[in-house]
Amino acid sequence: MKRLMIVDDSLIIRRRIKRAHGLDEFSVVGTASNGEEAVALARQTAPDLITIDLTMPHMDGIEAIPLLASICPDARILVVSALADKATAITALSRGAHGFVCKPFTDDELHDALSELAADLPAR
Amino acid sequence: MEKESIEVFIDSLAHFYRQVGVGEVQVGVPYLLDSRTPMVSDFTGIIGVSGKRRGCVYFSCPKAMLSYILTSMGERDNSSEHLCDLVGEIANTIAGNARKEFGADFMISVPVVIQGEPERIHLPDNTRCVVIPTKWKSYQSIIVVALE
């Protein structure tokens, strides 16, 4: 089972990702509602995969991504954001994210993106 | 505001409905708000906009409509907390998706959610506020775009 951490300031979105169809191979090890919480949670849970929103209070995703990448260097980080412009995606990727799914997303889109990143994880 | 800019917000909302699997939304004819008093329904998600454009974008709709969408999304809990979260997320999606058209200089805030209370919305001065009426099933909602 791959260990998944979900970071989003929307409770509905956190629950939606948790409940998405086809994610049976992922075990949710924790959820966070902003970047600060995510950094603390990543230290405790050492996730394999992280989904992260960009627009969040306290610490946004763009700020949190490099911190998460340094805490969990092997983890794969998937941005799940409504910010649909190319420049934002490029910025997120340059700061350590590995993929980008635009909100609103379907279960299939989320599953495909997470599965692709999971396949790229180093063997433990 | 140019016609294309208004269409960006309409397309974003229509995309939201399609992606969450609740069907199509009907869009009415946009019009200008002729007073400085904001129109609101039961729940409103407001996104502040800064950068190249300044002002706000908000989405407002009835409680029953949010409950219906939540249920359609598989949520059993229709508490106020979840309804507020959902209307904020819809507003965030509408404004965030608009960056595909406006670019990264269209900077958006986290959502602020109000229940009723139109006096809490501050429309920017010297701005024409465009109201986009929409209808999903029997529920009326609005997107208001107030940008300098």
Interface residues (C-beta under 8 A of the other chain):
Chain A: D9 S10 L11 I12 I13 R15 R16 R19 T55 M56 P57 S81 A82 L83 A84 D85 A87 T88 T91 C102 K103 P104 F105 T106
Chain B: H15 F16 Q19 V20 G21 L70 M73 G74 E75 E81 H82 D85 L86 G88 E89 N92 T93 A95 G96 N97 A98 R99 K100 F102 G103 A104 F106 I108 S109 V110
